[in-house]
Amino acid sequence: MNHLKRIEFAYDPEQEAILIRFPDRLSTFSYAIKNETLRQMTFERAAVFIGEKVLLQYPVYHEMFKDYLWTEDGTKPPAKS
């Protein structure tokens, strides 16, 4: 069984968005991150935002970074045990 997950990135000038696709899935692009969303962020925040979207596609990273993932409402990190 192949455990590799591939990720593809593309820029769509018509949508003005970065498209993120996981070719091993049957669906088309999983995420479209619009320029207008990124314009509201600093470069550092945009890089973190995109990186989180990619990392969280892999269950191994859910466990690895569980202490740093935000609560469902996104307002505070979970309490460390």
C-alpha positions, 0 to 999 in steps of 0.5 A: 500500500502506498502511503504517500499523499501528493499535494499540487498547487496552482494559481488561478488568475481568473479566481485570483486564488491559490488552489491546493489539490490532493490528486489521490482524492477523487475530488477536484481542488480541495482549497481555493485561498483567495488573494483578498483573504491573503491581502488582509494578512501579513506575509508571516501570517499568510505563510502560517495559514497556508502551511496549516492547511497543508499540514493538517491534511496528514493525520500524523501531524494532528498527533504531533502538533495536537498541543498547538492546535486551536480550539473549535472556536479558534480563540484560544489554544487547548489547555496542555495536560 
